[in-house]
């Protein structure tokens, strides 16, 4: 059984991410914790005007959020009545990342699924700020679904890593689960600054080959290309349905998000991205 956290602000992007996740985990036993976090900064003048005289603004807005969340959960229940899904709605009044941390700990969350918000600022090219904060701050796998992306069976999965990466299997279970579920073809991509092969790299490839021996896979190398451009190009050329990677250094994540300083190209993921942590 998987415990999956689904943060939502009721936007089209978050609802699309929820629908994608429902399809993704079909035929599995899952508990979905649908979380809405309300911030005081979201209060508007209309909220103050329409709040009942005998109720606080906080109480009124939280009640409205709970109603919307319960309605969403009921819709999900009716839409997926034949699946082994259980839904729990949760509303919180807190700083977003603190609410996520509390939910992860109290509900023993295995995976967080979130949508992008289509932001175009340099620091939010791939993810909305909340998704990026979760990746940086929460030691749980994150499945990030691009804006408007509709579910399709992940027939081909890309596992990408940098040249100084030494393969460690700890934390890779989410990728293995997907490979087993969908019998996906795995393409393993190493991004390097040069074409020199060290003894350590040779041993690492042997380790990878042994670890993934039960799955159809191929090895690929891209040399002297910025990581973000390498991944995006590979996804397009090889018709990749999902990209998986570990985030061990923020510098790699920043380069992936912002792109190369020399090319000045803004990169975005066109397919769902599975972020794992060692």
N, C-alpha and C positions, 0 to 999 in steps of 0.2 A: 504494500500500500504506500502511495506517495502522498505527502502533505505539500500542497502547492499554494503559494500565496499569490493572489491576484489583486494588486493595488488598482484602484480605479478612481478617477475624478469625474466619471460619467461622460467624458469626452468621446468623440467618435474614435479616436486613436486607441484609447484604453479599452473601449468596448470591442473594437476590432481585434485587439490582442487577446481578449478573453475568448472571443469566438474561435480564433486560431488555436488557442490552447485546448479548448474543448475538443476540437477535431483532432489535434495532435495526439491526445492521450486516449482516444477511443479504445474500447476493449480492455482498459486497465482499471484497477481498483484505485480510485483517487479521492482524496478529501481536498476540496477547494475552499480556501479561506479568502473570501472576497472582502477587501479592506478599503474603506474610504476614510481619508484623513482630512479633517476640517481645520483650517487655520483661521485665526482671528483676523488676519490681514485681508481675508477674502470677504469680510463683511462689507456691505454697500449701504448707501443711503436708503435704498428701497427696503433692505432688510430691517433697518431701524424704523421705518415708517409702517411697514406691514406687520411687525411683531405685535402680538396681543398685549394689551395694556397690563394684564396680570401675569405676564411671563417675561423672563429675561430674554434678551436677544440670543444669547448662547443657547438657551433651552429650545427656543423656537427653531433656530437654524439646525441644531443637532437633530431635532425631531423630523425636520424636513429631509435631512440627509438619510436618516434611518429608514424613512418611508421609501425613498428612492432606491436605497440599497436593497431593502426587502423585496421591492417590486422586481428589481433586476434578478435577484436570486430565484424568485418564483418563476420568472420567465425562463431562466436557465434550467430549472428543474423540469418544467414542462417540455422544453425543447430536447432534453437528453434523458427522458424518462427510462429509456431502455439501456442506459449505460450504468456502470457501477460507480456512480458519482454521488458524493455527499457534499452539500454546500453549507457553509457557515458564514453569515454576514457579520462584519465587525466595523463599527464606527469608532473613530478616535479623534480627540481634540488635542493635537500635539504638533511638535516639529516633525515634519514628514519622516526624516531618517530615523528619529528616535522611535516613532511609531512602528516603523519597519523592524527595527532591532527588537523591540518588545514582542512583536508578533512572531518573529523568527524563533525567539527563545521560548516563549510560552506555548507555541503551537508546534514546535519541533519541525519547522519547515525544511523541506528537502530542496525546493526549487522556487525561484521567484520569476514570474512571467510578467513582462511589462511591454508596453508599446512605446514607440518614439513619438515625439510631439511635433515633428516637422520643423524644429527650430533651425535657423540658418546662421546663428552667431558662431564665431570661430570655435568656441568651446563646446558647442552643442551640434556639431555637424551631423553626427551619427545618432546621438541620444538626446533626449530632453535632459535638463539639468537633474531631475529627480532620478532618472535611470542611471546617469553617470555617478551620482552620489551613492546609490545603492551598490554599484559595481566596486567603487572605491572603498566603501565603508563596511559592507556586509560580506562575511565569509561564507557565502552560499552561491551555488550556481545561479546564473541569471540567463533567462531566455528573452532576448530583446527582439521584438517583432516590428519591422519597418511599417511606417504609416501606410495604411491601405492594403497591406500584403494579405492575400487570400491563401488559405491552406492548400498545399499540394504535397503529395507524398514525397518525402525526402529520399529520392533514389540515389542521389550523389551528395556526399558530405565532404567538405574540405576541413582538414585539420592543419592549421597553419602555425608556424613558430619561427623564431629568429635563429640566426646562426649560432649564437652563444647558448642556445637552449640545450640543456641536458635532460633527456627524457626521464620523467618520474611518473609512475602510474598513479600515485596518490592523487585523488581528486578527479580522476578521469571517468568515474563510474557513469555520470550522465551521458557521456558520449557513447560508452559501451552499451548502455540501455537502449539508446536510439538505434545503433547499428544492429542490435539483436532484434528489436521490434520490427524494423522496416527492411531488414536484410539489405541495407544500403551499401553502395560502393564507396569506399573510402579513398580519398586522394590526400596524401600526406605531403605538405609543401614546406620546404625549408627555404628561408630567404637569407641570402648571404651577401657580403660586401665584395667577395672575390671568389674565384673558382678553385682555390687551394683546399684540398681535402686532408684534414689532419687525422691522426690515428684515433683521437678521441671521437671525432665525427664518425669514423668508420665503425667503431665499437657501438656508438649510439644508434646508428642505423641498424646494426645487427640486433640490438635490443628491441628496437621498434618492430622490426620484421618478425621477431619471435613473439612479441606481445600481441601483434595483430594477425597472427598466422591463421586464425579461424575466420577471418573476414577477408573478402575480396578487397585488395588494396594495391595502390601503386605509389611510387615515390617520385617526387618532382623537386626541382631546384630552380630558383630564380636568383640571378646574380646582379648586384649593383642596380637595383630598382627600389625606390622607396616602398616601405612595407605596405602602406595603404594602397598605392597604385598597383603593387604586385597582387595583392589580395583581390582587389576589385576586378582587375583584368582577368585573373585566373577564374574567378566566379563566372564572368561573362563567357569566356572562351570555352570552359569546360562544363558549362551548364550546371553549375552547383546549386543545390537547393537549400543548403544550410552550411554555415561556417562555424567551426568550433575552435576556440583558442584558450590558452591559459593567460592570465594577467598576473605577471610576477613583478613587473616594473612599470611604474606609472609613465615613464618616458615612452615606452612602446605604445601604451594606450593613447597618450597625447599625440604621438605621431600618427597613429591610425585615425584619430578623430580629426586632426587639423590638416593632415597632409604635409607634404614637403614644403619647406620654406622657399626652395628654389623654383618649384613648379607653380606654387600659389594656386593649386587646385584643391577645391573642397571635396572631400571624399565622403561618401555615405554608403552604408551597407544596403544592398538591394535585396538581400535575403535574410531570413532570421539568423541571429548571431547567438551562439551559446558561449557564454563566458564562464570559465571554470577557474577554481583557485586550488593551488597546491595545499 
